[in-house]
């Protein structure tokens, strides 16, 4: 396995640099009363309320919101790495996954950060027609206090070469993302997250501070991971999620109705121009998901519009609002 990427942000990440000796200072004594230090705060998820929950219309047009285009005045840029390769240690033998890491400018190794994992990572870093531009978006929302200090892990589908080629390797991607089994979850939780993220960065253990997202098949993949592992991920962001019968994903509404309620917060989006083919209708499938989540009293939002599948203009248009809703009420311990 190739060594995980080490970010060149040593100025911000003290763990990346060798400590320099500090000259000893004379010991000063004083009778002055020292100010009391504030007690540490536990952080966690408070009741987010129901603002934004439910189904909402999202009519066109779908311009990219300003938070995805440029950093606001005084907003300091975080560090988005170059792409790197991660070779699976066993879950997907012989496969490597291209990935990117985002570290916010104010990340402090002494304080835990939240974590957000994206499938089809190349879309979310903005290197395709899907201009989510997550580094800029995260910078703006973190600076505004609308999401916590968050490490972002953006992963592409794994392939034998380590570079995903569409459409030639679409079947490989579908096997990883559309399957309802636990294999991809194990890859995340047992391999790439420990090796690339938690061994190098301090990440909060609270599952309320772990989010996962994706577009299309990456969206149903995100839901599968959280639905199977609510002890690790509690926040789910899906865009044009493939909750159709590609590999049985149309079963989720019934599973939501019949299985124990998970403590998840789920964002959905689709539009009238979304895909409709032999596997099903994406808008109808997302509507069915929304109805099932509502019946079981989940915190969910479903943005119903007129957008198409790709490029996901409707999804990008809603991206900052979806992140605000997803993270509302959550604070990191400090």
Secondary structure, DSSP 8 states (H G I E B T S, - for coil): -------S-TTT-GGGS--------------S-----------EE----STT-EEEEE-S-----GGGTS--TT----EE---EEEE-SSTTTT-EEEEEEEE-TT--TTS-BEEEEEESHHHHTT-SS----HHHHHHHHHHTTSS--EEEEEE---BSSSS--TTTTHHHHHHHHT--SSHHHHIIIIIIIIIIIITTS-B---GGGEEEEEETHHHHHHHHHHHH-TTT--EEEEES---STTTTGGGHHHHHHHS-----EEEEEEEEES-EETTEEHHHHHHHHHHHHHHTT-EEEEEEEEEESSS-HHHHHHHHHHHHHHHTTEE---
